[in-house]
Amino acid sequence: MNPRPSTTAPFVGSEVGQLRQVIVHRPGTELLRLTPETKDELLFDDLLWVRRAQEEHDQFSQALSEAGAEVLHLDQLLRETLAVPEAKSFVLDQTFDERLHGPAAAPVLRDVAEGLDPGALAELVIGGLTKRELLELTDEPRSVVLHSLGPDDLVVPPLPNHLFARDASCWVYDGVAVNSMQKPARMRETVTYEAIYRWHPQFAETSFNRWSDGLDDGRATVEGGDVLVIGNGAVLVGMSERTTAQGVERLAKRLFAAGSADRVVALDLPKQRSFMHLDTVMTMVDERSFIEYAGLGELASYTITPRGESELNIADHAPGQAHRAIAEALGLHGLRILTAEQDVHSAAREQWDDGCNALAVAPGVVITYDRTPTSNAFLRESGVEVIEVPGGELGRGRGGPRCMSCPTLREPLGSSATQAAA
């Protein structure tokens, strides 16, 4: 199970093995669409200074490169994908729908988008389109939907949460989950990844398993921030406000059917925005260590294993037994849980600022925001190498370095490369 990957085939064998390749998305026009009126609907608590956020993201990408990872940019992947006619048709079909734009406007919008080059179309898909911008490209059609919009109202909503590249797509061992997203503002992110993985040469010319179909998973939602590939054939998943129990069971069933994993441990998280995903309160930093939020509490947990060819065996654990279940999944006698000592108010502030959202680039080497000094100092005292990147603006989006990364190639635990990096 979980053989070491080839040099080209996508494979994520752990949370902490050497990171070889990763998708990120540099902030762009989509974040300029955030206003005091639109930010809540688009799932942001604050408005970002986009130029500064871009500068910070460039430093994040540089840190990834210096750590040995090939950095793939989502917008560039999408531009190259849209040069493939089948991919372009797929994206247009999924973006312009009469149920959203009305039967009068939808074909006009599609015709306009059809005439754009791949770069301009990628910008529209991610950055969105206002009525004013549309009328610079075509005459206004006789459409009640468009007529009722103001000049600067959005005809095509932007996708500002693409900044958090982890959630709509996550690689688990030798396959990828293109995830069904829980919030309407993020549902169309799935289309971007679906097109890239089907038609971009980086992925279309390789073979891999599919763990979910985000276009048709309904209430069985799973988001990548809740999925930790902890290694040893095990996966840790948080059941949060964004990931449902139905989604966890479907993911487990597909992993087991392919023989790519033999155990899924599910943690029942509080259904609150401050506990949005598992990786906002708990991330893995080396082969047996996790940084964990002090306010996480004792969670109910479940271990899911295969029973026969198509059934699931589910063992439930009492609150407080989650660490033991994770250790057993890893084949360890116990875990090292790293929680900095601080008062409850300071701990809550650092968790809100993504102090627990560390991205491992090698065993015991993590990237974090510089805005969480207590957590960073504690990690260093615990023997973890910390690479700080600025998060003054990026951190306003409520997502840290792990949220902003979608690893596509990472060494499994126990590989020679991982052992050399340890």
C-alpha positions in Angstrom: 0.0 0.0 0.0 1.1 3.6 -0.8 4.2 2.9 -2.9 6.7 5.7 -3.3 5.6 7.9 -6.1 7.3 8.3 -9.5 9.0 11.6 -10.2 6.0 12.9 -12.2 2.8 11.1 -11.1 0.8 13.1 -8.5 1.0 11.4 -5.1 0.7 12.8 -1.6 1.9 10.2 0.8 1.9 12.1 4.1 1.4 15.5 5.8 5.0 16.0 6.6 7.2 14.2 4.0 9.3 16.3 1.7 7.0 18.6 -0.3 7.9 18.3 -4.0 5.0 20.1 -5.9 2.2 22.3 -4.8 -0.6 24.5 -6.3 -1.2 28.0 -5.0 -3.2 31.0 -6.1 -1.8 34.5 -6.0 -4.5 37.1 -5.0 -5.9 39.0 -8.0 -9.0 40.8 -9.3 -11.3 38.5 -7.4 -10.2 40.1 -4.1 -10.8 43.6 -5.4 -14.5 42.6 -5.7 -14.7 42.4 -1.9 -16.7 45.3 -0.5 -18.4 45.9 2.9 -21.6 44.9 1.1 -20.2 41.7 -0.5 -17.6 40.4 1.9 -20.0 38.4 4.1 -21.6 36.6 1.1 -18.1 35.8 -0.2 -17.1 34.4 3.2 -14.6 37.1 4.2 -14.5 38.9 7.6 -12.5 41.8 6.3 -11.3 43.6 3.2 -7.7 42.8 2.2 -5.2 45.4 0.8 -4.7 43.4 -2.4 -1.3 44.8 -3.4 0.2 44.0 0.0 -1.5 40.6 0.0 0.2 39.9 -3.4 3.6 40.9 -2.0 3.0 38.6 1.0 1.9 35.7 -1.2 5.0 36.2 -3.4 7.1 35.7 -0.3 5.1 32.6 0.6 5.7 31.1 -2.9 9.4 31.9 -2.6 9.6 30.1 0.7 8.0 27.1 -0.9 10.5 27.1 -3.8 13.4 27.5 -1.4 12.1 24.5 0.6 12.4 22.4 -2.6 8.9 22.5 -3.9 7.8 23.2 -7.5 5.2 25.9 -7.3 2.3 25.7 -9.7 0.0 28.8 -10.0 -3.7 28.1 -10.3 -4.4 30.9 -12.7 -1.7 29.8 -15.1 -2.8 26.2 -15.0 -6.4 27.4 -15.8 -5.2 29.6 -18.7 -3.3 26.6 -20.2 -6.2 24.3 -19.6 -8.7 26.7 -21.4 -6.5 26.4 -24.5 -8.0 22.9 -24.8 -11.3 23.1 -26.7 -13.0 20.4 -24.6 -11.9 22.1 -21.4 -13.2 25.5 -22.6 -16.6 24.0 -23.4 -16.8 22.3 -20.1 -16.0 25.5 -18.1 -18.5 27.6 -20.2 -21.2 25.0 -19.7 -20.7 25.1 -15.9 -20.3 28.9 -15.6 -23.2 30.2 -17.8 -26.5 28.6 -16.9 -30.0 29.9 -17.5 -31.0 28.8 -14.0 -28.5 31.5 -12.8 -28.5 34.1 -15.6 -31.9 33.4 -17.1 -32.7 32.0 -20.6 -32.4 35.4 -22.3 -28.9 36.4 -20.9 -27.2 33.0 -20.6 -26.5 32.4 -24.3 -25.3 35.9 -24.8 -22.9 35.7 -21.9 -21.7 32.4 -23.2 -21.1 33.8 -26.7 -19.1 36.7 -25.2 -17.0 34.3 -23.1 -16.5 32.0 -26.1 -14.8 34.9 -27.9 -12.2 35.5 -25.2 -8.7 34.2 -25.4 -7.7 31.7 -22.6 -6.1 34.4 -20.5 -9.1 36.7 -20.5 -11.5 33.8 -19.9 -9.5 32.6 -17.0 -9.6 36.1 -15.5 -13.3 36.2 -16.0 -13.9 32.8 -14.4 -11.8 33.6 -11.3 -12.2 37.4 -11.1 -15.9 37.6 -12.0 -17.6 40.1 -14.3 -19.7 43.2 -13.6 -22.5 44.5 -15.8 -20.4 47.5 -16.7 -17.6 45.3 -17.9 -20.0 43.1 -19.9 -21.4 46.1 -21.7 -17.9 47.0 -22.8 -17.9 43.7 -24.7 -21.4 43.5 -26.1 -24.7 45.3 -26.3 -27.1 44.7 -23.5 -29.5 41.9 -24.3 -33.2 42.1 -23.6 -33.0 40.3 -20.3 -34.9 41.0 -17.1 -32.0 39.5 -15.1 -29.5 42.0 -16.6 -31.9 44.9 -16.8 -32.5 44.7 -13.0 -28.8 44.9 -12.2 -26.9 48.1 -11.4 -23.9 49.0 -13.6 -21.4 47.6 -11.0 -23.4 44.6 -9.9 -21.8 41.3 -10.5 -23.1 39.2 -13.5 -20.5 36.5 -12.8 -19.5 36.2 -9.1 -15.8 36.1 -8.3 -14.0 33.3 -6.6 -11.9 35.0 -3.9 -11.6 31.8 -1.9 -9.4 30.3 -4.5 -6.7 31.9 -2.4 -7.3 28.9 -0.1 -6.2 26.3 -2.7 -6.4 23.4 -0.3 -10.2 23.2 0.1 -11.8 22.6 -3.3 -9.2 20.0 -4.2 -7.0 17.7 -2.0 -4.7 14.9 -3.0 -4.9 11.8 -0.8 -2.2 9.1 -1.5 -2.6 8.1 -5.2 -5.7 10.1 -6.0 -7.5 13.4 -5.8 -10.8 14.6 -4.3 -12.4 17.4 -6.2 -14.6 18.4 -3.4 -18.3 19.3 -3.2 -18.2 22.7 -1.4 -20.7 23.5 1.4 -21.0 27.2 0.8 -22.6 28.6 -2.4 -19.8 31.2 -2.8 -17.3 28.4 -3.2 -19.2 25.8 -5.3 -17.9 27.0 -8.7 -14.2 26.5 -7.5 -14.8 22.8 -8.2 -15.2 23.6 -11.9 -11.7 25.1 -12.1 -10.0 22.1 -10.6 -12.1 19.6 -12.5 -11.1 21.2 -15.8 -7.4 21.3 -14.8 -7.2 17.7 -13.7 -9.1 16.4 -16.8 -7.4 18.4 -19.5 -4.2 20.1 -18.4 -1.1 18.1 -19.7 0.4 18.3 -16.2 -2.3 15.9 -15.0 -4.1 14.6 -18.1 -1.1 12.6 -19.2 -0.8 10.8 -15.9 -3.1 8.3 -14.1 -4.6 8.7 -10.7 -7.7 7.8 -8.7 -10.7 10.0 -8.1 -12.0 10.1 -4.5 -15.0 12.4 -5.1 -16.9 14.1 -7.8 -17.5 17.6 -6.5 -20.0 18.4 -9.3 -22.5 15.8 -8.0 -21.8 14.9 -4.4 -24.8 16.8 -2.9 -24.8 16.9 0.9 -21.8 14.6 1.0 -19.4 17.6 1.3 -15.7 17.3 2.1 -13.3 20.2 2.1 -9.6 19.9 1.9 -8.9 21.8 5.1 -10.5 19.0 7.0 -8.4 16.2 5.4 -5.0 15.3 6.8 -3.0 12.5 5.1 -1.2 11.4 8.2 0.5 8.4 6.5 0.8 4.7 7.2 -2.4 4.2 5.1 -4.4 6.4 7.4 -6.3 9.6 6.8 -7.5 12.0 9.5 -10.7 14.0 8.7 -12.6 16.7 10.6 -16.3 16.8 10.5 -16.7 20.5 10.7 -19.3 23.1 9.6 -18.0 22.4 6.0 -17.4 18.6 6.0 -20.3 16.2 6.7 -20.4 12.7 8.0 -21.9 11.6 4.7 -18.9 13.0 2.9 -16.4 11.3 5.2 -18.0 7.9 4.7 -18.1 8.3 0.9 -14.4 9.3 0.9 -13.5 6.3 3.1 -15.4 3.9 0.9 -13.6 5.0 -2.3 -10.2 5.0 -0.6 -10.7 1.5 0.7 -12.1 0.2 -2.6 -8.9 1.3 -4.3 -6.7 -0.1 -1.6 -5.1 3.3 -1.2 -5.9 3.6 2.6 -7.0 1.2 5.2 -8.2 3.5 8.0 -10.0 6.9 8.3 -10.2 8.6 11.7 -13.0 11.2 11.9 -13.1 13.9 14.6 -16.4 15.5 15.4 -15.5 19.3 15.5 -17.7 22.1 16.8 -19.8 23.5 14.0 -18.5 27.1 14.3 -16.7 29.5 12.0 -13.8 29.7 14.4 -13.4 25.9 13.9 -14.0 26.2 10.2 -11.8 23.3 9.2 -9.6 20.8 11.1 -6.5 22.5 10.0 -7.5 25.7 11.8 -7.1 23.9 15.1 -4.7 21.0 14.5 -2.0 20.3 12.0 0.8 17.7 11.8 4.4 19.0 12.1 6.5 15.8 12.1 6.0 12.0 12.1 4.4 11.9 15.5 3.7 15.6 16.5 0.7 17.8 16.0 0.2 21.5 17.0 -3.2 21.8 18.6 -5.4 24.6 19.8 -5.8 24.7 23.6 -9.5 25.3 23.3 -10.2 22.3 21.1 -11.6 20.3 24.0 -12.3 16.5 24.1 -13.9 15.5 20.9 -15.9 12.5 19.9 -14.1 10.4 17.3 -14.6 7.5 15.0 -12.4 5.0 13.3 -13.6 3.7 9.9 -12.1 0.6 8.4 -13.1 -1.6 5.5 -15.4 -4.6 6.1 -15.4 -6.9 3.1 -15.4 -5.4 -0.4 -18.0 -2.7 0.0 -19.1 -2.2 3.6 -17.6 -0.1 6.4 -16.7 -1.0 9.9 -17.2 2.0 12.2 -15.9 2.1 15.8 -16.9 5.1 17.9 -14.6 6.4 20.6 -15.5 8.3 23.8 -14.7 12.0 24.0 -11.0 12.4 24.9 -9.8 9.2 23.0 -9.1 10.9 19.7 -5.3 11.1 20.3 -5.2 7.4 21.0 -7.2 6.6 17.8 -4.8 8.7 15.7 -1.7 7.1 17.3 -3.1 3.6 16.6 -3.8 4.6 13.0 -0.1 5.6 12.7 1.1 2.5 14.5 2.5 4.6 17.3 2.3 4.2 21.1 1.4 7.8 21.5 1.5 11.3 19.9 3.3 14.5 20.8 0.7 17.2 21.2 2.2 20.7 21.0 0.1 23.4 22.7 1.7 26.6 23.8 0.9 27.7 27.4 -0.9 31.0 27.2 -4.1 32.5 28.7 -7.4 31.7 27.1 -7.7 35.1 25.3 -4.2 34.9 23.8 -4.8 31.4 22.7 -8.1 32.3 21.0 -6.4 35.2 19.2 -3.5 33.1 17.9 -5.9 30.4 16.7 -8.0 33.0 14.9 -4.8 34.2 13.3 -3.9 30.7 12.1 -1.4 29.8 14.7 -2.3 26.1 14.3 -2.3 26.2 10.5 1.3 25.2 9.9 2.3 23.8 6.5 5.1 21.2 6.8 7.5 21.2 3.9 9.7 18.4 5.4 9.6 16.5 8.7 9.9 19.0 11.5 10.1 22.0 9.1 7.0 24.2 8.8 5.9 27.5 7.2 3.8 29.7 9.4 2.6 33.3 9.5 4.7 35.8 11.4 1.6 37.1 13.2 1.5 34.2 15.6 4.7 34.7 17.6 3.7 32.6 20.7 2.9 29.5 18.6 6.0 30.0 16.5 8.3 30.4 19.5 6.8 27.3 21.1 7.3 25.2 18.0 11.0 26.3 17.9 11.4 25.4 21.6 9.9 22.0 20.7 12.6 21.4 18.1 10.5 22.3 15.0 12.2 24.5 12.4 9.8 27.5 11.6 9.9 29.4 8.4 7.9 32.6 8.9 6.1 34.4 6.1 4.2 37.7 6.5 0.5 37.4 7.1 -0.6 40.9 7.9 -3.0 41.0 4.9 -3.3 37.4 3.9 -4.2 36.5 7.5 -7.3 38.7 7.2 -8.8 36.0 5.0 -8.8 33.5 7.9 -6.6 31.0 6.3 -2.9 30.2 6.9 -0.1 28.6 4.9 -1.7 25.1 4.9 -5.0 26.6 3.7 -3.2 28.4 0.8 -1.5 25.3 -0.5 -2.7 22.2 -2.5 0.2 19.7 -2.5 0.2 17.4 -5.5 3.5 15.6 -4.9 4.8 14.8 -1.4 7.0 12.0 -0.1 5.4 9.4 2.1 6.7 8.7 5.6 9.6 6.4 5.7 10.9 7.1 2.2 14.6 7.6 1.8 14.1 11.3 0.9 12.0 11.9 3.9 14.5 10.1 6.2 17.3 12.2 4.8 15.3 15.4 5.5 14.5 14.4 9.0 
